[in-house]
Amino acid sequence: MSKLSSILEWGPISRVRRNHALEHATLQLLNRKYPGARLAGYSDMQGFWVVGTVSTDELQFTVEEALQRLRSGEASLAIHPNCGTNFAVSGALAGTAAWAAMLGSGKTARDKLDRLPLVVMLVTVAMIISQPLGPKFQAKVTTQANPGEMRVVEIIRYPRNEMITHRVVTQR
């Protein structure tokens, strides 16, 4: 486990995880202010992107609030229910369950069709099990709720037709 911890705290990975947490916290706060708003995000080493209709001033205010709240210990803001991590964990478990159910099923289409109830059952169990695992995986692996000395350097607005995209640039 210590090797995984050292990998997760390695410079580039640590920066992505901290930016991912700030992205999630920002999106959570924006969603509370604007219920039903369609917003998405994507994080990398230099910061994160916010896709959706939000003013640059409102985004700036919300990013700073999110950063402060993470610093104050609100780690739950770093876990987002619609994070791709949740979908990836669910997909990996469901896919593995389907694969396992088909092992030794035979070569004919009929042999494979006979396994369908088993496949459905195992995939359903995998999806149920995955529900708490996705957020736990976010908390332990794909985000780091402690932003440390991170600061927001700039926010750049990219208007594209009806879809607005912002780039939030951070530094440690």
C-alpha positions, 0 to 999 in steps of 0.5 A: 500500500505504501507504494501506491501512496507514494505514486499518488503523492508523486508531483504530476499525479498529486497535482491532477488529484488536487485539481480534480478535487477542486473541480468537483468542489466547484461543480458541487457548489455551482450545482447547489446555486443553480440546480439543474444546470448542465455542467461538466469538468475535466482535470489535468496537471495545470488545472481544470476545465468547466463546460457549461453556462456560468459567468466567469465572475461567478465561476471565479467566486465559486472556485475561491469558495471551493478552495477555501472550503476544502482547506477548511476540511470539507473533504466531502466536496471532493467526491462528486456523484457524477464523476467518471470514476464512479462510471469506470468502477461500475463498468469494470466490475460489470464487465468482469462479472459478464466475462466471468459468467461467460467462461466455459459457456460453449461455442454456439449461440445457444450455449451463450444465450443459455448463460444470459440469466447468469450474466444479468444476475452477476452484472446486477450484483456487480452494479450494486457492489460498485455503488459505494466503491466508486466514491471510495475510489474517488476519495482514496485514488482519483482526488486529494481533498487537501489542496495544500498551497494550491492557488488559482492563477487565472480563469480563461473564458472560451465562448463556443456558440451556445456552449461556454468553456472555462479554463481554470489554471492553478499552481501549487 
